[in-house]
């Protein structure tokens, strides 16, 4: 769309919006996979400030989900984060789904009058720096031999990851309300029609106009095989309610009241996406929830342990399966590269038919640890008394 913006002023600071000052605000933050943008909502100054505060806090809280799904951002990558196994090992969960030790390890011991050195690094650059350090400490150390003996090894966890997932607080809450308001603005509602959102976002003392929504599943056609984000708008001039239902990664579900005095036309609009691919999804949101339940949810009584566990039980297997698929893709790609390098096949070359058996054997050799890991993990747990 060209020309001047539809709304004349920034929704938050009321600065005049024109082609220079208006921003392209992601409706769902891009840091967690959002793609669609509202053009005539807030100015560039507010966009930059709130992206560094409200949206940054929300992204931090949802970082594990974003890493597990493989969210692709417009700028930069989802930052790695520390996870811990039940047996106490601390590891970095990386953007590609792999894990590396939190810290490198180094060991020296005297064997038959000679110093034996072993170390583990998290990547080749770190290994090179450690070799340089050994050379400075032991001038007679054969640096070239050490470089030649470097080996990348893949091992698989034999202890589950211990995680604590939490969501909430003023900054993340304001990010959610901003998303609801941006969506309403993008579908054509005037910014002033969301007066409750504005009061909350501009007055730190104003009570939160939202609550967790786990008593009722608002998504009537919830996909059995997909993790998604959605933001759905409902305006009813008969009740005066302008509401937004927001869901992130299938786990975090919230109802937002944008206005309690809505007088515009009836409206229902939903934006939903796969956070990994950005592909739009068709979701049906059930707005037949009673006014009593809506009021209770907005008053903070929309959380139930049963509803939250149902969300967890539905979504966690999808997140873990998505992470497994990424591991499998990475393992197959590395096995293919290993086989090609072992047999002297350059990138882009056609593999001769008589080489295929050896190529497959080499791939299976490289894939063996991954296959063993999958088999062991699928075995039933046994206890020994």
C-alpha angles and dihedrals in degrees: 000000000000136000129048121341119268093238117054098212141040108265092228111032098019092231112159111266120221135148090283101043103037119093134211099240117195108235091212107030112264088223088075097037106281117151111171118089135205109221103191103040114089137000126258093255094056091042093055094044096048093043089058094048120022098025093041091056092048091049091049092054093047096040097110091054091048091050093047094050095042099239113200114215127201090233126028129340134284103273118249117247140197118260127180131215121225089251090057105260113144117213139173113242104212132210092255092055095256124121130222131186116274091235136016118252129223131185135179126186136167114243119178091336095311130103112243114200127195129171142167122217130188095230140357095267091055089046090053091052091049091051089052089052092051090050091054091049095043110031092189092058114124100236096180093051090052091052090050091051095052109121131185110223130188118206129174129226118260092188126063122247116255111219137179114199118194136164133187146064132124098288097048089043092054090050089055093049090047089053091052091049094045090053092050090050092048094054090053109268114138113253092237090062089072094063096150092054090051093050091052095046095046101036116059091198096055114109117250111266094209143068141187112275113210103126093081130026103234093191106082095184099038109177114244094210107034138077111213149171121226140175117190127187126207125180122183117180090192093065095026090232123140106185138175128201114204128187128180123195090342089280108078112059124178140171117212128194109213095175140002092195103051113159102167129104120300109272139181119175130161131192116190133167145173100250093214099052104019090231112153117243130207108233129173114216117204108222094173090104112134121257088239092058092045090053092047091049093051089048090058099263098109097095120095126171090224093053093046092049090050089054091048094047091051099043107034095066089051092051092047092046090051089051090049090051090054091049091050093049090050092047093050092047092051091046091052092050091047092052092047092049092046092053096040096248114152125216110278095021120129111242109236114238092238090057095052096089092053090043092053091046090053092049092049090049089057094042095049097093091050093048090047089052092052092048094048092047091052093054116101114259114252129197126214120213 
